[in-house]
């Protein structure tokens, strides 16, 4: 059994894992950079190790430093959180080579799903529906032009190793193909060291629907329904809800079973998310994230489960504590990501928190590592908190979100709270009638961001 876990991350997700470990009677080790010496996750852990200076490559992305921290503290397992090394197959291999337990999927699963072409081929073979597009990588412009005509414009060119919106370009016509193709390749090369690209049909008004899956590594898997993550800015999610307001029970059960069967077939272990574009009743696979998602709390809220606790259990070799029949949706949940950013341009806004008060009450959860006097460092992601609300239905969840946003106090820095206050006045949001392009159109019209 695991007695001590090292959390290879920072901020609210590190705190989230530490809390789960403590409830299970497991000791925790927090690693931190010099910039995070006073961070809340450092204060809350049983042990701490400084692993390097502020820049991530010299601390949170330093595999030798993290392995050394395990050795000096006697930690038997590593939880990666999300971001940083959470989907780095080489890191997982090093962890296993040092006889440590990686709380997550195998290196092979991460490697297969980390390459979008291989992931798409794998999922297609497992019966998961995919977006019409190239069978593999597209090596040259002439092939790209031919495929564009065959698939039908508009099409989207994607870097195979891309993520976060980088290496993705839309061509609306043959005239736009050359620039889109060359730009996607260049971005893939500069951001990921890989200029391979593939081409897919570009859907006009899709929603971003993701299915939460969980496997025990022994051929058993379940799905925990879907999350709608369509409200995005520059391919970054800002507002997530579960269940999806546009998905009916029949569609939910159908696609959920397809996903659970697929991950069971490959003996997947731990939490994973299979992401789709959804339009006109059809699901189209886009990628699989082989880790815990930022938005996992909305799934926890509607099912009453602790996904981090479950990750630790299966990493210990224990069976899942629930079956598919046990998983019944209860109510509706919404999460908004609170970033330290200055509107209207969303510029990062690090600085000292002069006053912080988290909202509370029935159905309100605030995942944050903020406290009065904390100084947000300028070196990392601007996410400073996740506000999650749960209600008996979507209408109650929206009312609870409105109330909780009014209670939240974060003084000393600018945040994205005003954005959510404004969105809750929009009829489309209240009705759940939006797609992946809705927010960017709204921002252009209301904040002048194009």
C-alpha positions in Angstrom: 0.0 0.0 0.0 1.1 3.6 -0.7 2.2 5.4 2.5 3.7 8.6 1.0 2.9 10.4 -2.2 5.0 13.1 -3.8 2.9 15.7 -5.7 4.8 16.8 -8.8 2.8 20.0 -9.2 1.8 23.3 -7.6 -1.1 25.5 -6.8 -4.7 24.4 -6.4 -4.2 21.0 -8.0 -1.3 20.1 -5.7 -3.5 21.1 -2.8 -6.4 19.0 -4.2 -4.1 15.9 -4.2 -2.8 16.6 -0.7 -6.3 16.8 0.7 -7.3 13.5 -0.9 -4.1 11.8 0.4 -4.7 13.1 3.9 -8.3 11.7 4.0 -6.8 8.3 3.0 -4.2 8.5 5.8 -1.4 8.9 3.3 1.5 11.3 3.9 2.2 13.9 1.2 5.4 15.6 -0.1 5.1 19.0 -1.8 7.8 20.0 -4.2 8.3 23.7 -5.0 10.4 26.2 -6.8 12.1 29.1 -5.0 9.2 31.3 -6.2 6.7 29.0 -4.4 8.3 28.8 -1.0 5.3 30.4 0.6 2.6 28.7 -1.5 -0.4 27.1 0.2 0.4 23.5 -1.1 3.8 23.8 0.6 2.2 24.9 3.9 -0.3 22.0 3.8 1.9 19.1 2.9 3.6 16.8 5.5 7.0 17.3 3.9 8.5 19.8 1.4 11.4 19.8 -0.9 12.7 22.8 -3.0 13.5 21.4 -6.4 15.0 24.5 -8.1 14.6 28.1 -9.2 11.5 29.7 -10.5 11.6 28.8 -14.2 9.6 25.6 -14.8 12.3 23.8 -16.8 14.6 24.1 -13.8 12.0 23.0 -11.2 8.6 21.5 -12.0 9.8 20.1 -15.3 13.1 18.8 -14.0 12.7 15.0 -13.9 16.0 14.4 -12.0 15.0 16.9 -9.3 11.6 15.2 -8.8 13.1 11.7 -8.7 15.7 13.0 -6.2 13.0 14.4 -4.0 11.3 11.0 -3.9 14.6 9.4 -2.9 15.3 11.8 -0.1 11.8 11.7 1.4 11.0 8.0 0.8 7.9 8.8 -1.3 6.7 5.6 -3.0 4.4 7.2 -5.6 4.1 10.4 -7.7 0.9 12.2 -8.5 1.5 14.5 -11.5 -1.7 16.6 -11.3 -2.3 18.2 -14.7 0.1 20.2 -16.9 3.8 20.1 -16.4 4.9 16.4 -16.6 1.4 14.8 -16.3 1.4 13.6 -20.0 5.1 13.0 -20.4 5.7 9.4 -21.3 9.4 9.6 -20.7 8.8 10.9 -17.2 6.5 7.9 -16.5 9.1 5.5 -17.8 11.8 7.1 -15.5 9.4 6.8 -12.6 8.8 3.1 -13.2 12.5 2.5 -13.8 13.2 3.8 -10.3 10.6 1.4 -8.8 8.2 4.2 -8.0 4.4 4.2 -8.7 3.1 6.7 -11.2 -0.5 7.6 -10.3 -1.9 7.6 -13.8 -1.8 5.6 -17.0 1.1 3.7 -18.4 3.9 5.3 -20.5 2.6 3.5 -23.5 -0.9 4.8 -23.2 0.4 8.4 -22.8 2.7 7.9 -25.8 -0.1 6.5 -28.0 -2.6 9.2 -27.1 0.0 12.0 -27.1 0.4 11.7 -30.9 -2.9 12.9 -32.4 -2.6 10.8 -35.6 -1.8 7.6 -33.6 -4.6 8.4 -31.1 -7.1 8.9 -33.9 -6.1 5.6 -35.6 -6.3 3.8 -32.3 -9.7 5.2 -31.4 -11.1 4.5 -34.9 -10.0 0.9 -34.6 -11.7 0.7 -31.2 -15.0 1.9 -32.7 -14.9 5.5 -31.5 -16.3 7.9 -34.2 -13.8 10.3 -35.6 -13.9 13.5 -37.6 -13.6 12.9 -41.4 -10.0 13.7 -42.4 -6.7 12.4 -43.5 -5.8 8.8 -42.5 -2.4 9.9 -41.2 0.1 12.7 -41.5 0.0 15.0 -44.6 3.5 15.4 -45.9 3.2 18.1 -48.6 1.1 20.9 -49.8 -0.2 19.1 -53.0 -1.6 16.3 -50.9 -3.1 18.8 -48.5 -4.9 20.6 -51.4 -6.2 17.3 -52.8 -7.5 16.2 -49.3 -9.1 19.6 -48.9 -11.2 19.1 -52.1 -12.1 15.5 -51.1 -13.1 16.3 -47.5 -14.8 19.6 -48.4 -14.0 23.0 -47.2 -13.6 24.4 -44.6 -10.9 22.1 -43.2 -8.6 22.5 -40.2 -4.9 21.7 -40.3 -3.5 20.4 -37.0 0.0 19.7 -35.7 0.1 16.1 -34.6 1.9 17.1 -31.3 -0.2 20.2 -30.8 -2.1 21.4 -27.8 -3.6 24.6 -26.3 -4.6 25.9 -29.7 -1.1 26.0 -31.1 -0.5 24.5 -34.5 -4.1 24.7 -35.6 -5.2 26.6 -38.7 -8.4 26.8 -40.6 -8.6 27.0 -44.4 -12.0 28.1 -45.7 -11.1 27.6 -49.4 -8.4 26.3 -51.7 -6.9 29.8 -51.8 -6.3 29.7 -48.0 -4.8 26.2 -47.9 -1.1 27.1 -48.6 -0.8 29.7 -45.8 -2.8 27.6 -43.3 -0.7 24.4 -44.1 2.6 26.2 -43.8 1.7 28.1 -40.7 0.5 25.0 -38.8 3.7 23.1 -39.7 5.8 26.1 -38.6 4.0 26.4 -35.3 4.2 22.6 -34.7 8.0 22.8 -35.2 8.6 25.8 -33.1 6.3 24.8 -30.2 6.7 21.0 -30.1 9.7 20.2 -32.2 7.5 18.3 -34.7 6.2 19.8 -37.9 3.9 16.8 -38.8 0.3 17.8 -39.5 -3.0 16.2 -40.4 -6.2 17.5 -41.8 -9.8 17.2 -40.6 -13.2 18.6 -41.7 -13.9 21.9 -39.9 -17.3 21.7 -38.3 -19.3 24.9 -38.4 -21.1 25.1 -35.0 -19.9 22.2 -32.9 -20.0 21.9 -29.2 -16.9 20.6 -27.2 -18.1 17.5 -25.4 -15.8 15.4 -23.3 -16.4 12.0 -21.7 -14.8 11.2 -18.4 -13.6 7.6 -18.3 -11.9 5.6 -15.6 -10.2 2.2 -15.8 -8.5 -0.2 -13.4 -5.8 -1.4 -15.8 -7.3 -4.9 -15.7 -9.8 -4.6 -18.5 -12.6 -2.9 -16.5 -13.7 0.6 -17.2 -16.6 3.0 -16.7 -17.7 6.3 -18.0 -18.9 9.2 -15.8 -21.0 10.9 -18.4 -20.0 14.1 -20.2 -18.9 17.7 -19.6 -19.7 20.5 -22.0 -16.6 22.7 -22.4 -17.7 24.7 -25.4 -17.1 28.2 -23.9 -13.5 28.7 -24.9 -11.2 31.6 -25.6 -8.4 30.8 -28.0 -9.0 27.1 -27.5 -8.7 27.5 -23.7 -11.7 26.4 -21.6 -13.2 29.0 -19.3 -16.7 27.6 -18.3 -17.6 23.9 -18.0 -20.7 22.1 -17.0 -22.0 18.6 -16.4 -24.1 17.1 -17.7 -24.1 18.9 -21.1 -27.3 20.9 -21.7 -27.4 19.7 -25.3 -27.0 16.0 -24.7 -29.9 13.7 -24.1 -29.9 10.5 -22.1 -29.8 8.2 -25.1 -26.8 10.0 -26.7 -25.1 10.1 -23.3 -25.4 6.3 -22.8 -24.4 5.5 -26.3 -21.2 7.5 -26.5 -20.4 6.7 -22.9 -20.5 3.0 -23.5 -18.4 3.4 -26.7 -15.7 5.2 -24.7 -15.8 2.9 -21.7 -15.5 -0.2 -24.0 -12.5 1.5 -25.8 -10.5 2.2 -22.7 -11.3 -1.2 -21.2 -10.0 -2.9 -24.4 -6.6 -1.3 -24.0 -6.4 -2.0 -20.2 -6.3 1.7 -19.5 -5.6 2.6 -15.8 -6.8 5.7 -14.0 -8.6 8.8 -15.1 -8.8 9.9 -18.7 -11.0 12.1 -20.8 -12.0 11.5 -24.4 -12.8 14.7 -26.2 -15.3 15.2 -29.0 -16.8 17.8 -31.3 -20.5 17.3 -31.3 -22.8 18.6 -34.0 -26.3 17.6 -35.2 -26.4 14.5 -32.9 -23.0 13.2 -34.0 -19.8 12.8 -32.0 -16.4 13.2 -33.6 -13.2 12.2 -31.6 -10.5 14.9 -31.4 -8.1 13.7 -28.7 -7.7 11.9 -25.4 -6.2 13.5 -22.3 -4.4 10.8 -20.2 -4.7 12.7 -16.9 -7.0 14.4 -14.5 -8.7 17.4 -16.1 -8.9 20.9 -14.7 -12.7 20.6 -14.8 -12.9 17.2 -13.0 -14.8 18.8 -10.0 -18.1 19.1 -12.0 -18.1 15.4 -12.6 -17.3 14.7 -9.0 -20.2 17.0 -8.0 -22.9 15.2 -10.0 -21.7 11.7 -9.2 -20.5 12.2 -5.6 -17.2 10.6 -6.2 -13.6 11.6 -5.5 -11.6 11.0 -8.7 -8.2 11.6 -7.1 -8.9 9.1 -4.3 -9.9 6.7 -7.1 -6.7 7.3 -8.9 -4.7 6.4 -5.8 -6.8 3.3 -5.2 -6.2 1.8 -8.7 -2.5 2.7 -8.6 -2.3 0.6 -5.4 -3.8 -2.3 -7.4 -7.3 -2.0 -5.7 -10.5 -2.3 -7.7 -12.6 0.7 -8.5 -15.0 1.5 -5.7 -18.0 1.8 -8.1 -19.5 0.1 -11.1 -21.3 1.6 -14.1 -24.6 0.8 -12.5 -23.6 2.7 -9.3 -23.0 5.9 -11.3 -26.3 7.9 -11.4 -26.3 11.6 -12.3 -27.5 13.8 -9.5 -28.3 17.4 -10.5 -26.2 19.8 -12.4 -22.7 21.4 -11.8 -20.8 24.3 -13.3 -17.2 25.4 -13.0 -15.7 28.7 -14.0 -11.9 29.3 -14.1 -10.8 32.3 -12.2 -7.6 33.7 -13.7 -5.4 36.6 -12.5 -5.8 38.5 -15.8 -6.7 42.0 -16.7 -9.7 42.6 -19.1 -10.3 43.3 -21.9 -7.0 41.8 -23.2 -6.6 39.0 -20.6 -3.1 40.1 -19.8 -1.6 38.1 -16.9 -1.8 40.1 -13.7 0.5 38.7 -11.0 0.8 40.5 -7.7 0.0 40.4 -4.0 -3.4 39.4 -2.7 -4.5 42.0 -0.2 -7.8 40.4 0.7 -9.3 37.0 -0.2 -12.6 35.6 0.8 -13.9 32.3 -0.7 -17.7 31.9 -1.3 -19.5 29.2 0.6 -22.9 27.8 1.4 -24.8 24.8 0.0 -23.5 23.5 -3.3 -20.5 25.8 -3.5 -16.9 24.6 -3.8 -13.8 26.8 -4.3 -10.6 25.1 -5.3 -7.9 27.6 -4.8 -4.5 28.0 -3.2 -4.9 31.8 -2.5 -4.7 33.4 0.9 -4.4 36.9 2.3 -1.0 38.3 1.6 0.0 35.6 -1.0 2.0 36.9 -3.9 1.0 35.4 -7.3 4.3 34.7 -9.1 4.7 35.8 -12.7 6.3 32.5 -13.9 3.3 30.2 -14.2 -0.2 29.8 -15.5 -2.6 32.6 -14.5 -5.3 30.2 -13.1 -5.8 31.1 -9.4 -9.0 29.3 -8.6 -11.9 27.2 -9.8 -15.4 28.1 -8.6 -17.7 25.0 -8.7 -21.4 25.1 -8.0 -23.9 22.2 -7.8 -27.7 22.4 -7.9 -30.7 20.2 -8.3 -30.9 21.3 -11.9 -29.2 23.7 -14.3 -31.3 26.6 -13.3 -30.4 26.3 -9.7 -26.8 25.8 -10.5 -26.8 29.1 -12.5 -28.4 30.9 -9.7 -25.9 29.5 -7.2 -23.0 30.5 -9.5 -24.4 34.1 -9.6 -24.6 34.2 -5.9 -21.2 32.7 -5.3 -19.5 35.1 -7.7 -21.0 37.9 -5.7 -19.4 36.6 -2.5 -16.0 36.0 -3.9 -13.4 38.6 -2.9 -10.0 38.8 -4.6 -8.3 42.1 -4.0 -4.9 43.3 -5.1 -5.0 41.8 -8.6 -7.4 41.9 -11.6 -9.3 38.7 -12.2 -11.7 37.3 -14.8 -14.7 37.4 -12.4 -16.3 40.3 -14.4 -16.4 38.1 -17.5 -18.6 35.6 -15.7 -20.8 38.2 -14.2 -21.4 39.5 -17.8 -21.9 36.0 -19.2 -24.6 35.2 -16.7 -26.7 38.1 -18.2 -26.6 36.6 -21.7 -29.8 34.7 -22.8 -27.8 32.2 -24.8 -25.8 31.2 -21.7 -28.9 31.0 -19.5 -30.5 28.8 -22.2 -27.4 26.6 -22.7 -27.4 27.6 -26.4 -23.8 28.0 -27.4 -21.0 26.4 -29.4 -17.2 26.5 -29.4 -17.2 29.8 -31.4 -19.8 31.6 -29.2 -17.4 33.1 -26.6 -14.9 34.5 -29.1 -17.7 36.2 -31.1 -19.1 37.6 -27.8 -15.6 38.9 -26.8 -15.1 40.6 -30.1 -18.5 42.3 -29.9 -18.4 43.2 -26.2 -14.7 43.6 -25.4 -13.3 44.4 -28.8 -11.0 41.3 -28.7 -10.6 39.8 -32.2 
